[in-house]
Amino acid sequence: MLRVSDCPLSRYSNDEHYKYQTEVKDLIARYPAVSSLITREQNNFLKLYLDEGEALGYVRGSVYTEHLGVADAKCNETLDGLEAAIISGLKHYNPVVKGASQRLKIWWDTNGNIKEKSQKSKSGAIIKLVTDFKGPYSADVNAAGLNGWVAELEADLNTHDEVEKTKYTEKAGKTDLRMRQVRIEIDKSYRTIITKMNALIVVNGEEPFTEFVNELNARIASYSNNLAIRSGKTKKGTDSTETK
């Protein structure tokens, strides 16, 4: 008898899960004869679908924070290397290198600990460093052999700025919704719809569900095959309510 197949929702990644629920939403909308029989369930599902989209935005915002942290750490690492190179030059045997390093060290001490500055102040301080070391202090930088460090720091700052440009707006990034809980709720709603559909098929017959169920089952099979390929294991058809 016609019925909707089991769907391993808990095994989908967040993006994969949201994409599947999007396809379910769109498929229901394409079959008014089906949606008219599950109006209440569909309305609840659509509300939770919007919640999942918002929660996914929060998760992606967290990814932004992680990437920004990596970019910031790279700037700090280069700052440490540049400072160490300047200090090393203070003991150089060549008086030209030693003199250049002394002047650069005075600049460094005068401008404070760049790494400890707030994010915006830190970016500004690095810009000033690069500008000065490529401008009025360029002869000293060249004499001390630090052009490579300055170029690396400038590249690190550019990378950091590019990451910052991808930041979500405050409204998109700040939400109390969390993906795990939202997924549990929308999965319950999805299963309620599927349980009702399967029951209606038993009671009233396969019309008007035939085309809808066949299309949905094809999608479930496709997603399950993708899971099997990714895991390298035999496809599983059972589901659990726990979202990983």
N, C-alpha and C positions, 0 to 999 in steps of 0.2 A: 504493500500500500504506500501511496505517496506520503512522504513526511520530510520535514527539514532535518538534515543531518546534524549530528553533534559538532560543535565548533570549539576548538581548544583555545579559547580567548585568553586564558591566563598565560599562555606561552608566547603571545605576540609582544613584540617591542612596543613602546609607547606610540611611535609614529605608525607602525604597522596596525596597531589596534585602532587608532583613530581613523586611519584610512579605511579599514574594514567597516567600522561603524558608519562612516560617511557613505560607503557603497550601499549599506543596508538602508540608510535613510533615503537615499536617492531612489533605490529600487522600490521601496514602499510607495513613494510619491508617484512613481510611474504606473502604479496599479490601484486606481481609485476603488475598484470593487473589493480589493483586499483591505485597503486602509480604512474604508467605511465600516468594516467589521471589527476594527481594533482601535477605534478613535481615542478612547481614554488611555489605552496603553501607549499608543503612538505619541500622544501629547506629552506624557511623562518621559518617554524616550527622547523626544526632541529637546526637552528642557535639559536633561542630563547630557545630551550630546553637546549643547552649548557650553555646559560646565566643563566637559572634557577638553574642548578647544581652548578654553581659558586656562585650565590647568596645564595643558601642554605648552602654552605660551610661557607660563611660569617656569616650567622645566627647562625650556630653551633659554630663558633668561638666566637660569643658573649656569647653563653651559657658557654663556657670555662671561659671567663672573669668573668661571674657571679659566677661560682663555685669557682674560685680562690679567689674572694673577700670574699666569705663565709669562706673559709679555712683560709685566712689571719685574718679575724675578730676573729675567734676561737683562733688563736695563741695570738692575742692581749688580749683577755679575760683571757686566762690562765696566761699570763705575769702579768696582773693586779692583779690577784688572788695571784700569787706567791709573788709579791712585797708587797701586803697588809699583807700577812702572815708573811713575814720577819719583817715588821714594827711593827706588833702586838707583835712579839717575843721580841722586844726591851724593852717592859714594862712587860715582864713575871716575875712572882714571883720567878721562879727557876733560879738561877744564871747561871747554865749550859746552859739552853735554851737562856737566855739573852746574854751570851757571844757568843754563836754560831750565834745568830741573828745579833749581832754587826759585827762580821767578815763577814757574808754574805752581810750585808748592805754596808760594805766598798767595797766589790767586785762589788756590784750593782752600786754604785755611780761612781766607777772608770771606768766602762765599758759604761757609758752613757745611754741615753734613747734608748733602743733597738727598741721600737715601731716606733720611728721617723726616723730610718735608711732607706735607699733605700732598695728595695726588696732583691737584692742579698746580700747586706751588712747585712740586717736583718737576713736572713737565716744563714749566717755565724756566726753572733753574738749569735743566739740561739743554734747553734751547739757547740760553745765555752762554753756557759752557761751550757748546759747539760753535756758536757765533764768534765768541772771543778767541777760541783756539784756532779757528779758521781765518780770523781777522787779525787783530792787534798782536796776538800771541803766536801767530802762525810760524814765525821764524824760530821761536823757541821750541814749538812742537816739532818742527822739521829737524832741528838740531838734536833734539832728544829722541828722535825716531818714533814719534807717537802718532803719526798720521793715520796709521791703521786702526789704532784704538779709537780715535776721534770719528773715523768713518763708521766703525762698528757701532759706536754709541748713537750716531745719527740714524743708522739703519734700525737699531732697536727702538728708538723713539718713534720712527715712522710706523713700524709694525704696531707698537702700542697704540698710536693714534688711530690706525685703521681698525683695530679691535674696538676701540671706544665708539667709533662711528656706527657700529652694528648694535649698540645698546638699545634695548626696547625702551619705550616711554615708561614713565613711572606708573601710569595707569595699567599698562599691559604687564609690567613686571611685578607689581605688588598685588598679590591676591592671596586670600586665605585658603583657596582651594589647593588640594594636593592630589597629584595624579593617582596615587594608589587608591585612596578612598573613592575618588570619582569613578575610577575604572570598576571597582566593586559594585557601585550603585548602578552604573549604566549596564553592566553585565547582567545584573538581576533584572533590570527592565527589559533587556533584550530577550532573556530566557522566558520571561512572562509572555512576551509577544509570541515567541516560537511555540511555547506550550499551548497557548490558546489556539494558534493556527493548526497545530497538529490535532488538537481536540476537535476543532470545527471540521477538519477534513474527515475525521472518523464519523462524526454525527451527521454532517450535511453532504458529504461527498467531496470529490476532488475539485470541482468547479467552485469558485473562480481561482483556485490556488495553483493550478498545474504549472502555468508558465512562470509564475513568481517563484515557486518552490524549486523548479528546475534551474532557474537562473541563480538563485541563492545557493543551492547545493553546488553548482559549478564554481562559484566563488569560494565556498568553504573548502572544496577539494583543491583549488589552486593555492590557497593560503597554506593548507596543510602540507601540500607537496613542497612548498617553499621552506616550511619548517623542517621537513625531513631532509631536504638537500642541505640546509644550513647546519643541522645537527649531525648529519651523516648517519642517521638512524632510520629505522622503519617508521613510517608515518603512524602517528597515534590519533585516535578519534575521540578519546574521552576528554572531558573538561573538568576543571575544579574551580571552586569559587575564590580561591586565593590568588591574588594578583601579585606576581613577583616583580 
